[in-house]
Amino acid sequence: MVFEFIFGVALLLSAWLPAKSDGIPDGVLHMECRDRYFMMAVGLSFSGEEPHFEAVDETGVYPITEQYAAECGYSVSVLPLQGHVELRASYFSCHTDNKDDKVFTFNFNLMANHFGQEATFTLNKTCSPSLPWSPREVTCEVNYMEVSVRSEVTCPSGTKKDDWDAVKTAHSSTTSDWQVMFQRAKEQSIPTNLSEAHKHGYVFDLTDGRLVFRTPYGQPDSFSTEVNGVPVELVHATLFSRQSWVVLMVDLVAACSMYEGSYDENGYMMWKTPEVLHPLLSGLHNTQVNIGVNGEFLEQPVAEERGYIVEKHNGTVQLSIPYNADGGYRKSCVTEDLYEFHVFNLYLEQILVDEDHVQTRLRLHRTWATPLLPHPVFTHNQTVNEEHMFSVYLGDVPDDVELAAVHLNGHKFTVPFTNTSRHAITKVVHPNSTHGYTLKVPFDDPVVLQQFSKEDAAMQHKLDINYTLTVLPEKEPFYHFASVMAQSDVCKSLTLYLDLVEH
C-alpha cells in the first residue's frame, strides 16, 4: 500500500461535479457541512496545480501549511482519481467561530492559478452539526488525532491507581493555571503549562461546553502499541488545575488504529481496528460500527448491496470491501504491461458505551488501496473464412484506456481510420466499465500477406496486428500483439492468386 504512488499519478484528472459558490466560477468548488467537519473541494482542472488555503479570523490570516494543518485541525488531500483537492476542517479547528458548540463559521482564502493567473478567492460557510455531541468524541484524521469531552464533571464508577498517582502530582503543583501531564506506559511526564505544550504541537481549547485536545501523529508523548494484533497510536493527556485544596482533573485520550490495510487473493480489501483501543475508551456494554466512503456513511442495506462486510473476531472489527465495489476509484497504469489499482477513501465510525453508560464516538478517515493488479487485454479471432475478411476483437479494455493506432503487418494506421480506408474499426461498450474494438480487414487488402499453399490447394492469408493503446489522461502507451491466419476455398484462392501474379 504505497500511497505516495497513488497520489503521484493523474494529477490533472478533470472530472468534478459542478457546485456554485459566490465569487467562484461554476464547476470548480464544492463546499459541504458534514456531521463533524466542514469539507471544501477544488477541482484540479480549475486550479491548474495544487491550490493553497489560508484560515482567516478576526486576528489575522494563517497559511495552512502541512505542520499547521496537523496542529490546528485541518487536512488537505490531493485526490487525483476524483479530480480535486479536498480540505477538511474540524468544527473545533483553530480559527473557526464557535457559537455554543452549535453554530460554526469558517472563513478561508483560496489561492489558485486560474487561467494562468494567480487569483485569491474569499470563501465562507456556516455549519451546524446534524447530530448532538456525545460525551466523548475522538477523530482520527489522516494527519492528526483529536478528542473532545463534555466539560461537565462526572464521577466514574472505577478509579484506577494511575488516576490517583496523577492526582498526587497535580495536588503538589503550586500553580492554579491549567497544566498538562502526559502518561505513557506507567510513566508520567513533568507537568507543563498549556502555552508550553502548544510550542510542542499540542493544542488545547475550552469551548462553551467541551474540552478539546488535538495532536499530530508521531509526537514524542504519543506511543505505538498493539491491541489484539492491530497497531494503534495512542496519546494520553491529563489536564488539571488546582484551586486551593480542590484539584480539577480531566483525562483526554486519543487512540487510532494505524492498520494500513491488506488485500487478499479473493479480491477483497481488508482493514482492522480493535473494538476497544484503550481502557478509557472501553466498549464493555456495546459497540456499534458504521461504515462509509468519501466522508459519508452508508445505510446498512446499501453497504450490504455493495458487498461491504463488517465482522468482529476476538475483539477486533474487520471491514472487507470488494476491490471493484461502488464507492471506490479505479486507475490504470503501465509498467511494461497494463495494471490497475483501486482506491477507497474509508470513513469509519465506532460508537462505544462503557459501564457508566458514557458514549464515545470515534470517527476515522483513511485512504487505502490495492497493490498493482494485472489487467490483461485479449484478442479473439472472429474471422469467418467464407466472408473473406479478417474480424478480430480486442477486449477487456478499461474505461481510462483508448486505442490510438494499429500496425497491420508493419503498416501504421491511426485511429479512427480515414473514410477511404478499406479497414474498419468499431468500438463496443460494455456495462462493466470496459470496452472493446472490432477490427475488420479484407483478405485481398494490400497489407495482408498472401501465400498459395499447393498442399491445401488454398490461399493462405496472414495478418500481424500490433495495437497501440494509451492510458488517459497521461497518454502513457502500451502495446498488444496478435497474429491471425485464414485461408480461402480453392476456386476463389486460385482466382485471387492469378490476379496477384498479373499485378
Rosetta blueprint (number, residue, H / E / L):
1 M L
2 V L
3 F H
4 E H
5 F H
6 I H
7 F H
8 G H
9 V L
10 A L
11 L L
12 L L
13 L L
14 S L
15 A L
16 W L
17 L L
18 P L
19 A L
20 K L
21 S E
22 D L
23 G L
24 I E
25 P L
26 D L
27 G L
28 V L
29 L E
30 H E
31 M E
32 E E
33 C E
34 R L
35 D L
36 R L
37 Y E
38 F E
39 M E
40 M E
41 A E
42 V E
43 G E
44 L H
45 S H
46 F H
47 S H
48 G L
49 E L
50 E L
51 P L
52 H E
53 F E
54 E E
55 A E
56 V E
57 D E
58 E L
59 T L
60 G E
61 V E
62 Y E
63 P E
64 I L
65 T L
66 E H
67 Q H
68 Y H
69 A H
70 A H
71 E H
72 C H
73 G L
74 Y E
75 S E
76 V E
77 S E
78 V E
79 L E
80 P L
81 L L
82 Q L
83 G L
84 H E
85 V E
86 E E
87 L E
88 R E
89 A E
90 S E
91 Y L
92 F L
93 S L
94 C L
95 H L
96 T L
97 D E
98 N E
99 K E
100 D L
101 D L
102 K L
103 V E
104 F E
105 T E
106 F E
107 N E
108 F E
109 N E
110 L E
111 M E
112 A E
113 N E
114 H E
115 F L
116 G L
117 Q E
118 E E
119 A E
120 T E
121 F E
122 T E
123 L E
124 N E
125 K E
126 T E
127 C E
128 S L
129 P L
130 S L
131 L L
132 P L
133 W L
134 S L
135 P L
136 R E
137 E E
138 V E
139 T E
140 C E
141 E L
142 V L
143 N L
144 Y E
145 M E
146 E E
147 V E
148 S E
149 V E
150 R E
151 S L
152 E L
153 V L
154 T L
155 C L
156 P L
157 S L
158 G L
159 T L
160 K L
161 K H
162 D H
163 D H
164 W H
165 D H
166 A H
167 V H
168 K H
169 T H
170 A H
171 H H
172 S L
173 S L
174 T L
175 T L
176 S L
177 D L
178 W L
179 Q E
180 V E
181 M E
182 F E
183 Q E
184 R E
185 A L
186 K L
187 E E
188 Q E
189 S L
190 I L
191 P L
192 T E
193 N E
194 L H
195 S H
196 E H
197 A H
198 H H
199 K H
200 H L
201 G L
202 Y L
203 V E
204 F E
205 D E
206 L E
207 T L
208 D L
209 G L
210 R E
211 L E
212 V E
213 F E
214 R E
215 T E
216 P E
217 Y L
218 G L
219 Q L
220 P L
221 D L
222 S L
223 F E
224 S E
225 T E
226 E E
227 V E
228 N L
229 G L
230 V E
231 P E
232 V E
233 E E
234 L E
235 V E
236 H E
237 A E
238 T E
239 L E
240 F E
241 S E
242 R E
243 Q E
244 S L
245 W L
246 V E
247 V E
248 L E
249 M E
250 V E
251 D E
252 L E
253 V E
254 A E
255 A E
256 C E
257 S E
258 M L
259 Y L
260 E L
261 G L
262 S E
263 Y E
264 D L
265 E L
266 N L
267 G L
268 Y E
269 M E
270 M E
271 W E
272 K E
273 T E
274 P E
275 E L
276 V L
277 L L
278 H L
279 P H
280 L H
281 L H
282 S L
283 G L
284 L L
285 H L
286 N E
287 T E
288 Q E
289 V E
290 N E
291 I E
292 G E
293 V E
294 N L
295 G L
296 E E
297 F E
298 L L
299 E L
300 Q H
301 P H
302 V H
303 A H
304 E H
305 E H
306 R L
307 G L
308 Y L
309 I E
310 V E
311 E E
312 K E
313 H E
314 N L
315 G L
316 T E
317 V E
318 Q E
319 L E
320 S E
321 I E
322 P E
323 Y L
324 N L
325 A L
326 D L
327 G L
328 G L
329 Y E
330 R E
331 K E
332 S E
333 C E
334 V E
335 T L
336 E L
337 D L
338 L E
339 Y E
340 E E
341 F E
342 H E
343 V E
344 F E
345 N E
346 L E
347 Y E
348 L E
349 E E
350 Q E
351 I E
352 L E
353 V E
354 D L
355 E L
356 D L
357 H L
358 V L
359 Q E
360 T E
361 R E
362 L E
363 R E
364 L E
365 H E
366 R E
367 T E
368 W E
369 A E
370 T L
371 P L
372 L L
373 L E
374 P E
375 H L
376 P L
377 V L
378 F E
379 T E
380 H E
381 N E
382 Q L
383 T L
384 V E
385 N H
386 E H
387 E H
388 H L
389 M E
390 F E
391 S E
392 V E
393 Y E
394 L E
395 G E
396 D E
397 V E
398 P E
399 D L
400 D L
401 V E
402 E E
403 L E
404 A E
405 A E
406 V E
407 H E
408 L E
409 N L
410 G L
411 H E
412 K E
413 F E
414 T E
415 V L
416 P L
417 F L
418 T L
419 N L
420 T L
421 S L
422 R L
423 H L
424 A E
425 I E
426 T E
427 K E
428 V E
429 V E
430 H L
431 P L
432 N L
433 S L
434 T E
435 H E
436 G E
437 Y E
438 T E
439 L E
440 K E
441 V E
442 P E
443 F L
444 D L
445 D L
446 P L
447 V L
448 V L
449 L E
450 Q E
451 Q E
452 F E
453 S E
454 K L
455 E L
456 D L
457 A L
458 A E
459 M E
460 Q E
461 H E
462 K E
463 L E
464 D E
465 I E
466 N E
467 Y E
468 T E
469 L E
470 T E
471 V E
472 L L
473 P L
474 E L
475 K L
476 E E
477 P E
478 F E
479 Y E
480 H E
481 F E
482 A E
483 S E
484 V E
485 M E
486 A E
487 Q E
488 S E
489 D L
490 V H
491 C H
492 K H
493 S H
494 L H
495 T H
496 L H
497 Y H
498 L H
499 D H
500 L H
501 V H
502 E H
503 H L
